[in-house]
Amino acid sequence: MIVNSQAPKPALQDCDAVTILPESIAGGTPSPSMPAASCIGDYFIITEIARGGMGVVYLAKHRNLGRHVALKTLLVDCGEDTSSAERFALEAEAVARLDHPGIVAIYEVGEHQGQPFLAMKLIDGGSLAKLLYNGPLDSRRALGIAIEVADAIAHAHQRGVIHRDLKPANILLDQGGHAVITDFGIAKFVESA
């Protein structure tokens, strides 16, 4: 996903009890594309953290639970595109079949004003692509990440889910440096893994 601060502002109205979160909680400043006082469902939007051709991922905080999440939404103009909406639903279905520490967990699938969203576990250590941009990894670290990715992919395959878009940008690293696979938007289901 490509970070873009010039994103169009999604239409978000009818938010009640909205407050602006302090920067110390947000971990940064609100995105110009989404005012800090916006919400999607029960989630306060803090800032935009990633953007791709189909969706936007925000750092958000659940209104009642206080849990920070990665909140993925379709771009406003993609919401009416049936193939984008189908890919979005496919991602939720694929990840719902899986329960593995190396695969990002989805907490909630919902819809706000006709736009679907996914609330996912926040993996805040950056992507493997970003890590590789800084130079090659030492062999021990590369092997560790490869083993974790292979274990997570094997788990998915055993449950009939084929990722089909595995690349460094879709491998996130948690604070401990462990690999977590994300973006199952073009996954394929097979009857017999």
Buried (B, 14 or more C-beta within 10 A) or exposed (E): BEEBEEBEEBEBEEBEEBEEBEEEEBEEEBBEBBEBBBBBBBBBBBBBBBBBEBBBBBBBBBBEEEEBBBBBBBBBEBBEBEEBBEBBBBBBBBBEBBEBBBBBBBBBBBEBEEBBBBBBBBBBBBBBBEBBEEEEBEEEEEEBBEEBBEBBBEBBEEBBBBBEBBEBBBBBBBEEEBBBBBBBBEBEEEEEE
